[in-house]
Amino acid sequence: MKILTAEFIRSCAGPEQFLQGDLSEVAFIGRSNVGKSSLINSLLQRRGLAKVSRTPGKTRLVNLFRITSDDPGLAQFVLVDLPGYGYARVSKSLRAEWAPLIEQYLDGSEQLRAVVVLVESRVVSEQDRETIAWLLSVGRPPIVVATKVDKLKMSERIKTLRRLHEGLGLTEEAIPYSSTTGEGRDRLWAALKERIRT
């Protein structure tokens, strides 16, 4: 699949700025420093669309992008980049502002078709568990993507992914993804298409 255009729409600081339209929306969320911006850039094959930072917790607003592709099943949709969670150096007050904003979007968007939860392949965190459990409780079963799999030796991979699967209580296998090599890109697109079509 070829991405034809990837256009920044706006950053939302409150629910009144969320889109009101008929385009399908796909949201990406994960712990700070999980590699979300790198994955989005890799998935769309666009350098610098989502800002990559060495400082975790840099995404502080809900960022919206309009994407068009040459695939009829995903001709046009909105990619939603949500703030990362779990970064200790972000103030409690700021984290307290993010949580309601993220929840209002995930629970309230009528056009949301898929939520992609990014988890680091080597680490199972309580916040990842809580996020996945909450999404299931509000009827938003997530697509779970295990990032940075290129950092695993082949001998470690099966065991690590199995531990991740069990630790997060997943019913479907996490998609292994590497933003460096592009592994998992086609599989993630296939999963997104399936959600958008149904």
N, C-alpha and C positions, 0 to 999 in steps of 0.2 A: 504494500500500500504506500502511496506517495502523498505526503502532505503538501498541499498547494499553497496555503497561506496560514499563518499563525499570527493573529493580531491581538495586541493587548487592548482590552476594553476599558477597565478601570479597577481601582482598589476600593474595597468597601470597608468602611469603619463601623457601619451599622446596618441593620436589616433593611432600612428604607432604601439603601443603595443596591440591594440585590436585584438581579434582572427579573423583569416581568415579561415573559415572552413565551414562544412555543418551541424554542430550540432545546434539544436534550442537553442535560448537564452531566458532567463526569467530574467527581471531586477526588482530590488526592490529599491524604493526611498521613502523618507519621511523627515519630519522636524527632525532636531537634537533632540534627546531624546524622539522620538516617540516609541521607543522599537523595532527598526528594527533588530538589532543583535539578541535580544532575540527571536523575531518571527522567524528569519531564523533558529536559533538553534532548536527551538520548531518544526518548520515545518519539518526539516530534522531529528529530534530526535538525534541530535548530540550536546553534550556539548562542548562549546568552539570553534566551527568551525569559526563562526563569533565572533570577539572579543567584549565582552560586557564591556562598560566603564561607570563609573559614570560621566565622563566628556563629555558633549555633543559635537558633532562635531569632534569625534575622527577618524571616517572614512574619510580619505582625498584623497584617490586614488580610482580608479575603480577596485574592487577586483573580480576575476573570480574563480569559483569553478566548477569542472566537477562532475556531479551527475549521478549515475546509480541506477535504481530501478527494482523491480520485476514486474512492470506493463508494459505490452507491449506498451501502449499508451505513456509512459514516460520513455522508457528504458534507454535513456541517453540524457542529456541536460546540458547546461551551465547556472549556476545561477550567476547573475551579481549583486554585492552589490555596489550601487552607494553612493557617499558622501551625508550626510544629509545637508539640507539647513536651513537657517534662524537662525543660532546661532550667537548672537550678539558679543560674545567675540572672535570669529575668526576674524582676521584682514580683512579689506576690500580688500586688495590686494590678500589675499589667496582666499577669496570668489570669487573674479573676475577671478581667475585662474580656480576654480572649474566649474563655470557656463558654459564656452565654452566647457570644457571637457565633462560634462554631456550632453550638447546639441548635441555635435558632435556624441556622442555614440547613444543617443536616436533617433536622426534624420537620422543617417547614417548606422546603423547596418542592414545588409540584412538578418541576421538570427534571429533578435529579433521578438519573437512571442507574448510576453505578457509583459506589464509593470504593476507592482503592486505598487500602491501609498498607503502608510500607513498614516493614519490620526488618531490623538488621539480622542477617542470617545467623550470626554467632551469639546473639543476645536475646533472651526472652524476658521482657520487662512486665511489671505489674500494670503499668500504664497501657501497654499494648493489649493486655488481657482485658482490662476495663473498657478500653475503646471498642474492641471487637464485641464484647458482651453488650455494651450499651447500644451499638448499631443493630445487633440482633433483636434487642428488646423493643426498638422503635420500628422494626420491620425493614431495616436496610442491611441485608446480609452483604458483607463486604467481599471484595476480591482482595486476597492477601498476597502481597508480593514480598519475597525475601531478597533484600538488596545485598550488594557487595559480595556476591557468590564467587567472584573471581579471586577473592582473597582466601578462599578455602582450597586446600589440597583435594584432589579427586578422592583420595582415600578417606577424607573427613566428611565429604559432602553428604552422602546418604545418611550417615549417623546424625549429622548436625541438623539436616532438614527434618528428619524423623523426630528429633528432640523438640524442634520448633513446633512441629505439627501437634505433638502431644501436649507441649507446654501451653499452647494457645487454645487447646481444645477445638481444633478446626475439624470441620466435617468434609471440607474439600482441601486438596493439596495446595500449598502455597506455590506461587509461580517464582522459580529462581530467576533473578535478574542481575545483569551486570551492565552498568552504564558505560563501562570501559570497553567491553567487547560487543555489546549489543545483544548478548544472550538473553532470551526471554521476551524480546521486543514483539516478535510475531505472535507469540502465545498470549501476551497481554492484550494486543490489539484484538485477537480472536475473542477473548473473554469480554472485552468491552463491547464489541459488535453484538455479541449474543445478548447482553443486557439491554442495549439500546433498541434492538429489534423487538424484544418481548414487552 
